[in-house]
Amino acid sequence: MANEAQPCPCDIGHRMEYGGMGHEVQVEHIKAYLTKPPMDTGKAVIVIQDIFGWQLPNTRYIADMIAGNGYTTILPDFFVGQEPWSPSGDWSIFPEWVKSRNARKINKEVEAVLQYLKRHCGAQRIGVVGFCWGGIAVHHIMTTYPEVKAGVCVYGVVKDFGDIYSLKNPTLFIFAENDSAIPLEHVSQLTQKLKEHCKVEYQIKTFSGQTHGFVHRKREDCSPEDKPYIEEARRNLIEWLNKYL
């Protein structure tokens, strides 16, 4: 695990200068970032933020990438107005901060977003993608909502999944080999639990030499060594959605 001085490995990474292709909307009590695909396909994807919140340009970039592949994409503020974590924050208070933002107690927000996508965006099939904190949320959603037809959990902290592994629909899990918050032992335990309890398709991929945040918080040009892994993980994410949505 991360050291006591910084109990989470979620450094901001490479903050993108990115304005976004979508626009902000109000979904009941939640603000959200919405991007439409070039052509309506009747398919939608919920993107769930990491600890740096729904306005992080990097996450909006991924939402737009997904939309460009044919999905109405919505990135809601699952902190519901509470402040996201600041890169300059005092890490000694992080454990208490994250406790106040429980990624497994988001049903009210999930249900509001699902209804919005169906009623206002014509969504007939819906998937979900989440990063870090949002990865935990994806696991919760995929074990709770059968109407969410595909999930991609990107470095969701396994120890916070709860002891529930009966996924309702196909889910892809993406991990980094050198993730101090998610040791490979935890990935192995997840693999065993899913093997015992899961009756739907799933896949677990661990990317060699990568660290927490590599899929959405590293620039493609950050290093020649990292670029192929970033591109492969993003391609796998889209391929999973294409296959099951």
C-alpha positions as CSV (number, residue, x, y, z in Angstrom):
1,M,0.0,0.0,0.0
2,A,1.0,3.6,-0.3
3,N,3.0,5.0,2.6
4,E,1.5,6.9,5.5
5,A,2.6,10.3,4.2
6,Q,0.6,9.7,1.0
7,P,-2.0,6.9,1.7
8,C,-3.3,7.0,-1.9
9,P,-1.1,6.8,-5.1
10,C,-3.5,9.2,-6.9
11,D,-1.1,11.9,-7.9
12,I,-2.7,14.1,-10.6
13,G,-0.4,12.7,-13.3
14,H,-0.3,14.7,-16.5
15,R,-3.1,17.3,-16.3
16,M,-4.3,17.8,-19.8
17,E,-5.1,21.2,-21.3
18,Y,-8.4,20.0,-22.6
19,G,-11.6,22.0,-23.0
20,G,-13.9,19.2,-23.9
21,M,-16.4,18.6,-26.8
22,G,-19.5,18.2,-24.6
23,H,-21.5,20.5,-22.3
24,E,-22.8,20.5,-18.8
25,V,-26.3,19.5,-17.9
26,Q,-28.4,19.2,-14.7
27,V,-29.7,15.7,-13.9
28,E,-32.1,16.1,-11.0
29,H,-29.8,17.0,-8.1
30,I,-26.5,16.3,-10.0
31,K,-24.4,18.2,-12.4
32,A,-23.0,16.3,-15.3
33,Y,-20.9,16.5,-18.4
34,L,-22.6,15.2,-21.5
35,T,-21.2,14.3,-24.9
36,K,-23.2,13.1,-27.9
37,P,-21.7,10.7,-30.6
38,P,-21.6,11.7,-34.3
39,M,-24.7,9.6,-34.9
40,D,-27.2,8.4,-32.4
41,T,-26.9,4.7,-31.7
42,G,-29.3,4.2,-28.8
43,K,-26.3,3.3,-26.7
44,A,-24.9,5.2,-23.7
45,V,-22.0,5.0,-21.3
46,I,-21.8,6.5,-17.7
47,V,-18.2,7.6,-16.9
48,I,-17.3,7.8,-13.2
49,Q,-14.7,10.1,-11.9
50,D,-11.6,9.4,-9.8
51,I,-10.9,11.3,-6.6
52,F,-10.1,14.5,-8.6
53,G,-13.7,14.9,-9.6
54,W,-15.9,15.1,-12.6
55,Q,-14.3,18.3,-13.9
56,L,-10.8,16.8,-14.4
57,P,-9.9,17.5,-18.1
58,N,-8.3,14.0,-18.4
59,T,-11.5,12.3,-17.5
60,R,-13.6,14.5,-19.8
61,Y,-11.1,13.6,-22.6
62,I,-11.8,9.9,-22.0
63,A,-15.6,10.6,-22.0
64,D,-15.2,12.3,-25.4
65,M,-13.1,9.5,-26.7
66,I,-15.9,7.0,-25.8
67,A,-18.5,9.3,-27.4
68,G,-16.4,9.4,-30.6
69,N,-16.9,5.7,-30.8
70,G,-20.7,5.9,-30.9
71,Y,-21.9,6.3,-27.4
72,T,-23.8,9.1,-25.7
73,T,-21.5,9.6,-22.7
74,I,-22.3,11.2,-19.4
75,L,-19.8,12.1,-16.6
76,P,-21.9,12.9,-13.5
77,D,-20.6,14.6,-10.3
78,F,-20.9,11.6,-8.1
79,F,-19.6,13.7,-5.2
80,V,-22.8,15.8,-5.5
81,G,-21.2,19.1,-5.0
82,Q,-18.7,18.0,-2.4
83,E,-15.2,19.1,-3.2
84,P,-12.9,16.7,-5.0
85,W,-9.5,15.8,-3.7
86,S,-6.9,18.5,-4.3
87,P,-3.4,17.4,-5.5
88,S,-2.0,19.7,-2.9
89,G,-4.3,18.3,-0.1
90,D,-3.1,17.2,3.3
91,W,-2.7,13.4,2.8
92,S,-3.1,12.9,6.6
93,I,-6.8,13.7,6.3
94,F,-7.3,11.6,3.1
95,P,-8.7,8.5,4.9
96,E,-11.5,10.6,6.5
97,W,-12.1,12.5,3.3
98,V,-12.6,9.4,1.2
99,K,-14.9,7.8,3.9
100,S,-17.3,10.7,3.4
101,R,-17.5,9.8,-0.3
102,N,-18.6,6.2,-0.3
103,A,-18.4,4.7,-3.8
104,R,-20.9,2.0,-2.8
105,K,-23.6,4.4,-1.7
106,I,-24.5,6.1,-5.0
107,N,-27.7,4.4,-5.8
108,K,-29.8,7.6,-5.8
109,E,-27.4,9.2,-8.3
110,V,-27.1,6.1,-10.5
111,E,-30.9,5.8,-10.8
112,A,-31.2,9.5,-11.6
113,V,-28.6,9.2,-14.4
114,L,-30.1,6.0,-15.8
115,Q,-33.5,7.6,-16.0
116,Y,-32.0,10.7,-17.7
117,L,-30.3,8.6,-20.3
118,K,-33.4,6.7,-21.1
119,R,-35.8,9.6,-21.2
120,H,-33.7,12.4,-22.6
121,C,-31.1,10.6,-24.7
122,G,-33.0,7.7,-26.0
123,A,-30.6,5.2,-24.5
124,Q,-31.7,1.6,-24.9
125,R,-28.5,-0.1,-23.8
126,I,-26.2,1.4,-21.1
127,G,-22.7,0.6,-19.9
128,V,-20.4,2.1,-17.3
129,V,-16.7,2.9,-17.1
130,G,-14.9,4.2,-13.9
131,F,-11.4,5.1,-12.7
132,C,-10.0,4.6,-9.3
133,W,-12.8,5.7,-6.9
134,G,-15.0,5.3,-9.9
135,G,-13.7,1.8,-10.4
136,I,-15.1,0.8,-7.0
137,A,-18.4,2.4,-8.1
138,V,-18.4,0.3,-11.3
139,H,-18.0,-2.9,-9.3
140,H,-20.9,-1.9,-7.1
141,I,-23.1,-1.0,-10.2
142,M,-22.3,-4.2,-12.0
143,T,-23.3,-6.3,-9.0
144,T,-26.5,-4.3,-8.4
145,Y,-28.1,-3.1,-11.7
146,P,-28.9,-5.8,-14.3
147,E,-29.9,-3.0,-16.7
148,V,-26.3,-1.9,-17.0
149,K,-25.2,-4.2,-19.7
150,A,-21.4,-3.8,-19.7
151,G,-18.8,-2.4,-17.2
152,V,-15.2,-1.5,-17.3
153,C,-13.5,-1.1,-13.9
154,V,-10.2,0.7,-14.2
155,Y,-7.9,0.3,-11.2
156,G,-10.7,0.1,-8.7
157,V,-9.3,-0.6,-5.3
158,V,-10.2,-4.3,-4.7
159,K,-10.2,-4.1,-1.0
160,D,-13.2,-1.7,-1.2
161,F,-15.3,-3.9,-3.4
162,G,-17.1,-5.5,-0.5
163,D,-17.5,-9.3,-0.4
164,I,-19.9,-9.3,-3.4
165,Y,-18.7,-10.9,-6.7
166,S,-21.9,-12.0,-8.5
167,L,-21.6,-9.6,-11.5
168,K,-24.9,-9.1,-13.3
169,N,-23.3,-8.5,-16.7
170,P,-19.9,-8.7,-18.5
171,T,-17.2,-6.6,-16.8
172,L,-13.6,-5.9,-17.7
173,F,-11.1,-5.2,-14.9
174,I,-7.9,-3.2,-15.8
175,F,-5.0,-3.1,-13.3
176,A,-1.5,-1.8,-13.3
177,E,1.4,-4.1,-12.3
178,N,3.1,-1.5,-10.1
179,D,0.0,0.0,-8.4
180,S,0.8,0.6,-4.7
181,A,-2.9,0.7,-3.8
182,I,-3.7,-2.5,-5.5
183,P,-1.0,-5.2,-4.9
184,L,-1.0,-8.1,-7.3
185,E,-2.1,-10.3,-4.4
186,H,-5.4,-8.5,-4.3
187,V,-5.8,-9.0,-8.1
188,S,-5.2,-12.7,-7.6
189,Q,-7.9,-12.8,-4.8
190,L,-10.3,-11.0,-7.1
191,T,-9.6,-13.6,-9.8
192,Q,-10.4,-16.4,-7.4
193,K,-13.6,-14.8,-6.1
194,L,-14.9,-14.2,-9.5
195,K,-14.1,-17.7,-10.6
196,E,-16.1,-19.0,-7.6
197,H,-19.1,-16.7,-7.8
198,C,-19.5,-15.1,-11.2
199,K,-21.7,-16.6,-13.9
200,V,-21.3,-13.9,-16.6
201,E,-18.3,-13.0,-18.8
202,Y,-15.5,-11.1,-17.2
203,Q,-11.9,-10.4,-17.9
204,I,-9.0,-9.2,-15.7
205,K,-6.0,-7.6,-17.4
206,T,-2.9,-6.4,-15.6
207,F,-0.5,-4.1,-17.6
208,S,3.2,-4.6,-17.1
209,G,5.3,-1.9,-15.7
210,Q,2.3,0.5,-15.3
211,T,1.3,2.5,-12.3
212,H,-2.1,3.7,-10.8
213,G,-3.7,6.2,-13.2
214,F,-2.0,5.2,-16.4
215,V,-5.1,4.8,-18.5
216,H,-6.4,8.3,-18.1
217,R,-3.8,10.3,-16.2
218,K,-0.8,9.8,-18.5
219,R,-0.4,11.5,-21.8
220,E,0.0,9.2,-24.8
221,D,3.4,10.9,-25.4
222,C,4.7,10.6,-21.8
223,S,7.3,8.0,-22.8
224,P,7.8,5.5,-25.6
225,E,7.7,2.7,-23.0
226,D,4.3,3.6,-21.6
227,K,2.5,4.6,-24.9
228,P,1.7,1.1,-26.1
229,Y,0.1,0.1,-22.8
230,I,-2.0,3.3,-22.6
231,E,-3.2,2.8,-26.1
232,E,-3.9,-0.9,-25.6
233,A,-5.9,-0.3,-22.4
234,R,-8.0,2.4,-24.0
235,R,-8.6,0.1,-27.1
236,N,-9.6,-2.8,-24.8
237,L,-12.0,-0.5,-23.0
238,I,-13.7,0.5,-26.3
239,E,-13.7,-3.1,-27.6
240,W,-15.4,-4.3,-24.4
241,L,-18.2,-1.8,-24.8
242,N,-18.5,-2.6,-28.5
243,K,-18.8,-6.3,-27.8
244,Y,-21.4,-6.1,-25.0
245,L,-23.4,-3.0,-25.8
